[in-house]
Amino acid sequence: MVESATNRLKVKQLQKKTQDIAHEIERVVTKIPPSALMTFGVAACTTSSLLLLTNQKKYARLFGMWASTALALGLYLKLKKQ
């Protein structure tokens, strides 16, 4: 019984910490204009494609991963402002 109460307390503390981190990330990200993130996403996608064409697959994957993140954040901010 005591063990489950301790586990519940740990879960609540972890949830609180996660919420605090999420709010801080959102506070920082909302300062960036959505159009800048969308532009960065398209530029990263283009760069990834060009790197793939030049057989630099490792760097192409790196830029490709950033493209989806930037586009998703830009879309989120654009929807949030409406």
C-alpha positions as CSV (number, residue, x, y, z in Angstrom):
1,M,0.0,0.0,0.0
2,V,2.8,2.4,0.9
3,E,4.7,1.4,-2.2
4,S,1.8,2.3,-4.5
5,A,1.3,5.7,-2.7
6,T,5.0,6.4,-3.2
7,N,4.8,5.4,-6.9
8,R,1.7,7.7,-7.4
9,L,3.6,10.6,-5.8
10,K,6.6,10.0,-8.1
11,V,4.3,9.9,-11.1
12,K,2.7,13.2,-10.1
13,Q,6.1,14.8,-9.6
14,L,7.2,13.6,-13.0
15,Q,4.0,14.9,-14.6
16,K,4.5,18.3,-13.0
17,K,8.1,18.5,-14.2
18,T,7.1,17.4,-17.7
19,Q,4.4,20.1,-17.8
20,D,6.9,22.8,-16.6
21,I,9.3,21.8,-19.4
22,A,6.6,21.8,-22.0
23,H,5.4,25.3,-20.9
24,E,8.9,26.6,-21.1
25,I,9.5,25.2,-24.6
26,E,6.2,26.6,-25.7
27,R,7.0,30.0,-24.3
28,V,10.3,30.1,-26.2
29,V,9.0,28.7,-29.4
30,T,6.0,31.2,-29.6
31,K,8.5,34.0,-29.9
32,I,9.5,32.7,-33.4
33,P,7.3,33.7,-36.2
34,P,5.5,30.7,-37.9
35,S,6.6,31.9,-41.3
36,A,10.3,31.7,-40.3
37,L,9.8,28.1,-39.2
38,M,8.0,27.2,-42.4
39,T,10.7,28.8,-44.5
40,F,13.4,27.0,-42.5
41,G,11.5,23.7,-43.0
42,V,11.3,24.2,-46.8
43,A,15.0,25.2,-46.9
44,A,16.0,22.2,-44.9
45,C,14.0,19.9,-47.2
46,T,15.6,21.4,-50.2
47,T,19.1,21.1,-48.7
48,S,18.3,17.5,-47.8
49,S,17.3,16.7,-51.4
50,L,20.4,18.4,-52.8
51,L,22.7,16.5,-50.4
52,L,21.0,13.2,-51.3
53,L,21.6,13.9,-55.0
54,T,25.3,14.5,-54.3
55,N,25.5,11.1,-52.4
56,Q,26.0,12.7,-49.0
57,K,23.3,10.5,-47.3
58,K,24.4,11.1,-43.7
59,Y,24.0,14.9,-44.0
60,A,20.8,14.5,-46.1
61,R,19.2,12.5,-43.3
62,L,20.2,15.2,-40.7
63,F,18.6,18.0,-42.7
64,G,15.6,15.8,-43.5
65,M,14.9,15.3,-39.8
66,W,15.1,19.0,-39.1
67,A,12.6,19.8,-41.9
68,S,9.8,17.8,-40.4
69,T,10.4,19.3,-37.0
70,A,10.4,22.9,-38.3
71,L,7.3,22.4,-40.5
72,A,5.4,20.8,-37.6
73,L,6.3,23.7,-35.2
74,G,5.4,26.3,-37.8
75,L,2.1,24.7,-38.5
76,Y,1.4,24.4,-34.7
77,L,2.1,28.1,-34.2
78,K,0.1,29.1,-37.2
79,L,-2.9,27.1,-36.0
80,K,-2.5,28.4,-32.4
81,K,-2.6,32.0,-33.5
82,Q,-6.0,31.5,-35.3
